């Protein structure tokens, strides 16, 4: 709100902004699709969440890079994400749901 000198009353703006509820941005994907993922797709998704490239995922899991791509396409369809970045964000946000037993993580 401008004051009598034509400048903005900064404390007023700060108070007004501070009263607004903070809502996190929506996360991509549909967590209801997690239960549809195979164990291997879950492994691939967790590694995508750690920014691993396909070649590294294949090496870690002992599968061909082409197979990694197939798993990635299938899991992206199941969790309703359109890009690898969305899949990585999804993996980060829903990590506990993807692999609830952190002590025995398969990847």
Residue pairs with C-beta under 8 A, 6 or more apart in sequence:
1 8
1 9
1 12
1 13
2 8
2 9
3 9
27 89
27 90
27 93
27 94
28 81
28 82
28 86
28 87
28 89
28 90
29 79
29 80
29 81
29 86
29 87
29 89
29 90
29 94
30 79
30 80
31 79
31 90
31 94
31 97
33 78
33 79
33 80
34 79
34 94
34 97
34 98
36 78
37 45
37 75
37 78
37 79
37 98
38 71
39 106
40 61
40 63
40 71
41 71
41 74
41 75
41 78
42 75
42 98
42 99
42 106
43 61
43 106
43 107
44 57
44 61
44 68
44 71
44 72
44 75
45 75
45 79
45 87
45 90
45 91
45 98
46 91
46 95
46 98
46 99
46 105
46 107
47 56
47 57
47 60
47 61
47 107
48 57
48 72
48 84
48 87
48 88
48 91
49 87
49 88
49 90
49 91
49 92
49 95
51 88
52 60
54 65
54 68
54 69
54 72
55 65
57 68
58 64
58 65
58 67
58 68
60 107
61 68
61 107
72 84
72 87
75 87
76 82
76 84
76 86
76 87
79 87
79 90
81 87
81 90
91 98
96 102
99 105
99 106
